[in-house]
Amino acid sequence: MILTVNGGSSSLKLGLYRAESSPECVARAGMDNDAAPEMASRISAWAVRHAGAAPIRAVAHRLVHGGDRFQQATLITPPTLDALKALIPLAPNHLPGELALLESLAGVMADAAHIGCFDTAFHRTLPDIARTLPLPGVRRFGFHGLSYTFLLGELERLAGRQAAHGRVVLAHLGSGASITAVRNGQSIDTSMGMTPAGGLLMSTRSGDIDPGAVTFVMRQQRLGPDDMDRLLTRDSGLAAISGGTSDMRALLDRAPHDDRARLAVDMFCYQAAKWIGAFTAALGGLDTLVFSAGIGERSPEIRRRILERLSFLGAELDEPANAGNAPVISTHTSRVSIRVIPTDEAQVMARQAQDVLTASPRSSR
């Protein structure tokens, strides 16, 4: 069996898969993300209970940042763990908790191979023109790569290789949101930058912002770097604009009678349409647009508002199909194929872990 562990800031998702060439899911669960030692024991107990007599050969951990070094799923060894800890400054809001849980699980489940699956790896193909940032010593990495890997594979399964290797924009719209341009099956540009805080406006993250505004607020409010980081990643975005609400469903409910909620929704849709338009220019046109993640998969109204701004591309929305969250929501005459594909990061993690096990059978102790 392969256990997948996908940890967020307050919750985590677990999956249990048969260890085979095409891993099959046998159980899923969600848990509150408590302190790592206690959490590790709960996860282990859940996995053993659902695995029955089958041994757990590997634990696949979603890790938000792999830096320049980790560009594919990797067996975690003590030197690897040390190298990952050195990356914490690149993702201080994610990596510390992820690595603490990894270490705790490695102690509790010592007979399993522990494998890191990196959100940044999908974007290893970014060309210099997209990856380079105009500051010394930093670059764009991009994130949500496990989701994008799944979406591109599903697009090929559903629509064929030609569609997946055409001019594609993938929109992962959830609490964390990003948009990626794909050509010939490879990432050529993405909205998030050096950290997951950049790009599109998100639930509690600012997205891209004038750097002068950052230094202005720091001086005016006498904030240090940690305080400013907290402001940009936990107290900004939809929550700041609306006055405290970051849930898109609640914002849509409030929008008709609440100006701040309406502005938050309008800004999110406006920015999403801008990114899609920009990436259409980067791609030299657009063949397929895919919506995914919580908002992208389940909010017909948000998709409609975004697509209203993209009609100049010949993107025509089939309103009944959109209202029903159908797999294809574009009309037959639309010049752009518009799809809704539910993402499955755990499936990708299980596949990547199986590949590592196959390449190095001894990694399963």
C-alpha positions in Angstrom: 0.0 0.0 0.0 1.0 3.6 -0.6 -0.2 6.3 1.9 -0.5 9.9 0.5 -0.3 12.8 3.0 -1.4 16.2 1.7 -1.1 18.7 4.5 -2.6 22.2 4.5 -2.3 25.0 7.0 -5.3 23.8 9.1 -6.3 20.4 7.6 -4.9 17.5 5.7 -6.1 14.9 3.2 -5.1 11.3 3.4 -5.3 8.6 0.7 -4.5 4.9 0.7 -3.6 3.3 -2.7 -2.7 -0.2 -3.8 1.0 -0.2 -4.8 0.8 -1.2 -8.4 1.6 0.3 -11.8 -1.6 2.3 -11.8 -2.3 2.8 -8.1 -6.0 2.3 -7.1 -7.4 4.3 -4.2 -9.0 2.2 -1.5 -9.6 4.8 1.2 -9.6 8.6 1.7 -10.0 10.8 4.8 -9.6 14.4 5.9 -8.3 15.4 9.4 -7.6 18.5 11.3 -3.9 19.3 11.2 -2.8 19.1 14.8 0.7 19.1 16.3 2.9 16.8 14.3 3.6 14.0 16.9 0.0 13.5 17.7 -1.0 13.9 14.1 1.5 11.2 13.0 0.0 8.7 15.4 -3.5 9.4 14.2 -2.4 9.1 10.5 -0.6 5.8 11.1 -3.5 4.3 13.0 -5.9 5.3 10.2 -3.6 3.8 7.5 -3.0 0.5 9.3 -6.7 0.2 10.0 -7.7 0.6 6.3 -4.7 -1.3 4.9 -5.6 -4.5 6.8 -3.0 -7.2 6.3 -1.3 -5.3 3.4 2.0 -3.6 4.4 2.4 0.1 3.8 5.4 0.3 1.5 5.6 4.0 1.0 4.3 7.3 2.4 4.1 10.1 -0.3 4.3 13.6 1.2 3.2 16.7 -0.7 5.9 19.3 -0.3 5.2 22.8 -1.5 8.7 23.7 -2.4 11.6 21.8 -4.0 13.8 24.7 -4.9 16.2 24.2 -7.8 17.4 20.8 -6.5 14.2 18.7 -6.3 12.6 18.5 -9.7 11.0 15.1 -9.4 9.6 12.8 -6.6 12.5 11.9 -4.3 13.2 9.3 -1.6 13.6 11.2 1.7 17.0 10.4 3.4 18.7 12.3 6.2 20.8 14.4 3.8 17.6 15.0 1.7 15.8 16.2 4.8 18.6 18.6 5.6 18.5 20.0 2.1 14.8 20.5 2.4 15.1 22.3 5.7 17.5 24.7 3.9 14.6 25.7 1.6 12.4 26.8 4.5 13.1 30.6 3.8 11.5 30.1 0.4 8.2 28.8 1.9 8.1 29.7 5.7 4.4 29.3 5.9 4.3 25.8 4.5 7.5 23.8 4.7 8.1 23.9 8.5 4.8 22.2 9.2 5.2 19.8 6.3 8.7 18.7 7.3 7.7 18.4 10.9 4.9 16.0 10.0 7.2 14.1 7.6 9.8 13.6 10.4 7.1 12.5 12.8 5.6 10.0 10.4 9.1 8.7 9.5 9.5 7.9 13.1 6.1 6.2 13.6 6.1 4.4 10.2 9.8 3.5 10.0 9.3 0.4 7.8 7.9 2.5 4.9 9.8 4.5 2.4 9.1 8.2 2.7 8.9 10.1 -0.6 8.6 13.8 -1.3 6.3 14.9 -4.1 7.0 18.5 -5.0 4.5 21.2 -6.1 7.2 23.1 -7.9 8.5 20.2 -10.1 5.8 20.7 -12.8 7.2 24.1 -13.6 10.8 23.0 -14.1 10.3 23.7 -17.8 9.7 27.4 -17.4 11.8 29.3 -19.9 14.2 31.9 -18.7 12.0 34.7 -19.8 9.2 33.5 -17.4 11.3 32.2 -14.5 13.6 35.2 -14.1 12.6 37.9 -11.6 14.0 41.4 -11.8 15.7 41.1 -8.4 19.1 39.6 -7.7 19.2 36.1 -6.3 15.5 35.1 -6.7 13.4 33.5 -9.4 9.9 32.3 -10.2 9.2 28.6 -9.2 5.5 28.2 -9.6 3.2 26.0 -7.5 0.1 23.7 -7.6 2.2 21.4 -9.8 0.7 18.2 -8.5 -2.7 19.5 -9.5 -1.5 20.6 -12.9 0.1 17.3 -13.5 -3.2 15.6 -12.9 -5.2 18.1 -14.9 -3.0 17.7 -18.0 -3.1 14.0 -17.8 -6.9 14.0 -17.5 -7.2 16.4 -20.4 -5.2 14.0 -22.6 -7.4 11.1 -21.4 -10.6 13.0 -22.1 -9.8 15.0 -25.2 -6.7 13.3 -26.7 -3.0 14.1 -26.9 -3.5 16.9 -29.5 -5.6 18.8 -27.0 -3.2 18.3 -24.1 -0.3 19.4 -26.3 -2.1 22.4 -27.7 -2.3 25.9 -26.2 -3.8 25.3 -22.7 -4.5 27.5 -19.7 -5.1 25.6 -16.4 -6.9 27.6 -13.7 -6.5 26.1 -10.2 -9.0 28.3 -8.3 -9.3 27.5 -4.6 -8.3 29.1 -1.3 -4.9 29.2 -2.9 -5.3 30.1 -6.5 -3.0 30.1 -9.5 -3.1 30.0 -13.3 -0.7 28.3 -15.6 0.0 28.4 -19.4 0.9 25.1 -21.0 2.2 24.5 -24.5 3.4 21.1 -25.9 2.5 19.6 -22.6 5.0 21.8 -20.7 4.6 24.8 -18.3 5.7 28.0 -20.0 4.4 30.5 -17.5 2.5 30.6 -14.2 1.0 33.2 -12.0 2.7 32.3 -8.6 6.3 33.4 -8.3 9.1 32.7 -5.8 6.5 31.8 -3.2 2.8 30.7 -3.1 1.9 34.3 -2.1 2.3 35.8 -5.5 0.1 36.1 -8.6 -3.7 36.0 -8.4 -5.6 37.5 -5.5 -6.5 34.7 -3.1 -8.6 34.0 0.0 -6.1 35.4 2.5 -3.0 36.1 0.3 -2.5 39.4 -1.4 -1.2 38.0 -4.7 1.0 40.4 -6.7 1.3 43.8 -5.2 3.4 47.0 -5.7 6.6 46.5 -3.8 6.5 50.1 -2.8 3.2 49.4 -1.0 4.9 46.7 1.0 7.7 49.0 2.2 5.2 51.8 2.8 3.0 49.7 5.1 6.1 48.3 6.9 7.2 51.9 7.7 3.8 53.3 8.5 2.8 50.4 10.8 6.4 49.7 12.0 6.2 46.0 10.9 9.1 43.6 10.8 9.5 41.0 8.1 7.6 38.3 10.0 4.7 40.7 10.7 4.6 41.7 7.1 4.7 38.1 5.9 1.7 37.4 8.1 -0.2 40.4 6.7 0.5 39.4 3.1 -0.3 35.7 3.5 -3.0 35.5 6.2 -4.7 38.9 6.5 -4.9 40.0 2.9 -6.8 38.9 -0.2 -10.5 38.4 -0.2 -10.6 38.6 3.5 -9.1 42.1 3.6 -11.2 43.4 0.8 -14.5 42.1 2.2 -13.8 43.0 5.8 -13.1 39.5 7.1 -14.8 36.9 4.8 -12.6 34.7 2.6 -15.1 32.0 1.6 -16.3 32.6 -1.9 -19.7 31.0 -1.3 -20.3 33.4 1.6 -19.1 36.4 -0.5 -21.4 35.5 -3.4 -24.3 35.3 -0.9 -23.4 38.7 0.6 -22.5 40.5 -2.7 -26.1 41.7 -3.6 -26.3 43.7 -0.4 -22.7 44.2 0.7 -20.5 46.5 -1.4 -17.2 45.1 0.1 -18.2 41.5 -0.6 -19.2 42.5 -4.2 -15.9 44.2 -4.7 -14.0 41.2 -3.5 -15.8 38.9 -5.9 -15.4 41.3 -8.8 -11.7 41.8 -8.2 -11.1 38.0 -8.1 -12.9 37.5 -11.4 -11.3 40.5 -13.0 -7.8 39.3 -12.0 -8.4 35.8 -13.1 -9.6 37.0 -16.5 -6.5 39.2 -16.8 -4.2 36.3 -16.1 -5.9 34.1 -18.6 -5.8 36.9 -21.2 -2.1 37.5 -20.5 -1.3 33.8 -20.8 -3.3 33.6 -24.0 -0.9 36.2 -25.4 2.1 34.2 -24.1 0.8 31.1 -25.8 -0.1 32.9 -29.1 -3.7 31.9 -28.7 -5.9 29.6 -26.7 -7.3 26.2 -27.5 -8.4 24.9 -24.1 -9.2 26.5 -20.8 -9.6 24.2 -17.7 -11.2 25.2 -14.4 -10.4 23.2 -11.3 -10.1 23.2 -7.5 -12.8 24.3 -5.1 -14.0 27.5 -6.7 -13.1 26.4 -10.3 -15.0 23.1 -10.0 -18.0 24.2 -8.0 -18.9 27.8 -8.7 -20.7 28.3 -11.9 -21.2 32.0 -11.1 -17.5 32.7 -10.8 -16.7 30.8 -14.0 -19.5 32.8 -15.8 -18.1 36.1 -14.5 -14.6 35.3 -15.6 -15.7 34.1 -19.0 -17.8 37.2 -19.6 -14.5 39.1 -19.8 -13.0 36.6 -22.3 -15.7 36.6 -25.0 -13.3 38.5 -27.2 -11.3 35.3 -27.5 -14.3 33.5 -28.9 -14.9 31.6 -25.7 -18.6 30.9 -25.6 -20.2 29.6 -22.4 -23.0 27.0 -22.5 -25.1 28.3 -19.6 -27.0 25.1 -18.8 -23.8 23.0 -18.9 -22.1 25.6 -16.7 -24.9 25.6 -14.2 -24.7 21.8 -13.9 -20.9 21.8 -13.5 -20.7 19.7 -16.6 -17.3 18.4 -17.9 -17.5 20.6 -21.0 -19.1 24.0 -20.5 -18.4 25.7 -23.9 -20.8 25.7 -26.8 -20.3 23.7 -29.9 -19.4 26.9 -31.8 -16.9 28.2 -29.2 -13.4 28.8 -30.5 -12.0 27.8 -27.1 -12.8 24.4 -25.5 -13.8 25.2 -21.8 -13.7 22.3 -19.4 -14.3 21.6 -15.7 -11.9 18.9 -14.4 -11.9 17.9 -10.7 -8.3 17.7 -9.5 -6.8 14.8 -7.7 -3.3 15.6 -6.3 -3.3 12.3 -4.2 -3.5 10.2 -7.4 -0.4 11.9 -8.8 1.4 11.5 -5.5 0.6 7.8 -5.5 1.8 7.4 -9.1 5.0 9.2 -8.3 5.7 7.2 -5.2 5.1 4.0 -7.2 7.6 5.2 -9.8 10.2 5.7 -7.1 9.5 2.3 -5.6 9.8 0.7 -9.1 13.1 2.5 -9.9 14.6 1.6 -6.5 12.8 -1.5 -5.0 15.2 -1.4 -2.0 13.7 2.0 -1.0 10.9 0.1 0.6 12.6 -1.2 3.7 
